[in-house]
C-alpha cells in the first residue's frame, strides 16, 4: 500500500490549519463538480451541495480517525464520497418520486369521486385501463394535468385552448369521459 502525497492534508486538518479547507476546496472542487454534472446529470447547484457534503464527510472522517492514511489523492477520495452521497440522494429522490406519484393517483381518484372502488390497487389498475381507452387528446390532458410538470396555463396553451376557462371545461369533460368508462 503506497501512501499518497496528499496525506499532508490529514496532518494539517488534525493540527487545525485554517488554510487547509480552502486549499482542498480549490484543488478538488472542479473535478468533483465535473464528475457529478457529467456522470450523474446534476445541475451545478445540486452538485455543489453534494461536494460540500463530501468535504464535510472527509474532514469528519479524518477528525474521527476513520481515515488515517490516503492511498489516493484527496480529490479521488472526495469523488468517492460524492459518489456515495449522490447514490443516497438518487435513492431518496426515487422514494420521494414514488410518494409523489402515489399522491397524484390519489388526486385523480378523488377528482373522479370513486368511493365505490375500495381497493386502491384495483382503482389504479382500472384507471390505467380506462385512460388507455380515452381519445388521445383527453388522455394527454389528464396525464399531463395529474402527472406532468406543466401549469394549467401551459397546458391550455399546449392543447390549443383559447382561454383558461375553456381548458378547465375540456379537462372536466375528459374527467367525465373517464368516469363513464369506469362505471
N, C-alpha and C positions, 0 to 999 in steps of 0.2 A: 504494500500500500504506500503510494507516494504522497507526500504532504505538499499541498499547493501553496504558492507564494501568498495567496490571499488569507492565509492563517494569521497574518499580521492584523487583520480586522478583528479577529477573535480577541487577541490580546488588547487591542485598543478599546474595544467595547467593554471588556472587563475592567479596564482602567478608567472608564467613563470619559474617554476622549470626546470633547464636544464636536469635533470636526468629522469624525468617522461616519456619522449618519449622512451628512451632506456628500461625502466622497462616494459612499456606496450608492446613494440615490443617483448621483450624477453619472457614475460609471455604468450602472446596470439598468436604469430606467428605460432607455431607448430600446434595448434588445428585448426586455421583458414585455413592454407595450407592443412592440412589433410582433412578437410571437402571439400574444393574446388577440391582437386585431386580425392578423393573417390566418392563424391556425384555428382560432376559436370564434372568430367573427364578432368580437366585442366592439362596441364603439369606444372612442378614446376615453370618455369619462368613466365608463364601467371598467375598462382595462386599467386606468389609473387607480381606481378604488381597489382592485384586486392586487395590483402591485404594492400599494401601501399596506394592505393586509399581509402580503408576503414579507415585506420588510419588517413589519412588527413581529411576525412569527419568527423570522430569522434572529432578531435581537432577543426575543424571549427564549428561543432555543439555546442561545449562547449563554445568557444570564442564568438560566436554569440548569446549565451544564448538560443539556440534552445533546448539544453539538459542541464538541471539544476540538475536533480536527476536521479541516476541509480537505477533501481529496480531489476537488474540482474547484473551479473559480467560484467566487461569491455570486457572480451573475448566473452561472449554471445552477447553483443551489437555489437561488431565488426563483428562477424559472421553474424548477421542480416544485417548489412550494406553490407558486402561482398555478401550476397545472392542477394540484390538489384542490386549491381554493376554487378554481374555475370549475372543476368537476362537481364539487359540492354545490356551487352556485347553479350549475345546469340542472342538477337533481332537484334543487329547491324550486327553480323556475318551472320544471316539468310538473312537480307536485302542485304548485300554485296554479299552473295552467289547467291541470285536470280539475281542480276545485272550481276554477272559473268556468270551465266547460260544463261541469255539472250544474252550476248556478244558472248558466244560460239556458240549459234544457229545462230547468225548473221554471224559469221565467216564461218560456214558451208554453209549457204545460199549464201554468197558472193563467196566462192570457187566453188560453183555449177553454178554460173552465171545465176541465175534465175530471172532476172529483169522482165520477163513477168508475174510473180506472184506478184501482187501488195500488197495484204493484208498479213501482217506479220503473223497474227494468222493462216490464211489459209495455208501459207507456212509451218509453224511449224507443223500443223496437217498433211498436205500432206507428209512432210518429215518423220514424225513418222511412218506413214503407209508404206511408201516406204522402210524405214530402216528395218522394220519388215519382208519385203519380200526378203531382201538380204540373201545370203548364210551366215551361222553363222560366218565364218572367216572374211568376208568383214564387216559384221555388227559389229563384235568385234573390228576390226581395226579402223573403223570410230568412233565408240562410245568412244573407248579408246583415240584416237587421239584428238577428239574435246572436250570430257568431262572428260577424265581421268587425272590423275596427273603424268603420265609417260612421260619421254623424248622420242624423236624419236628413240634414240639408244636403250632404254629399250623396246620400242615397237617392234623394229626389232628383238631383242633377244626373246621377249615373243612369237612372231609369227613365230619364227624359220627361219628368212630370213638370207641368207648367208652374206649379206652386207647391209649397209645403203641405197645404191643406189637401190638395188632390193626391199627393203621395200618401198621406195618412189614410185617406179614404181607400186608395188602392191597396195599401197594406192590410187594412181592416177586411176588405173583400177577400184578399188572399187567405187571411186567417179563417174567415167564414168557409171558404172552399176547403181548407184543410180540415176544419171541424166536421164538415159534412162527410168527408172521406173517412173520418174516424168513427162516426156514429153508425 
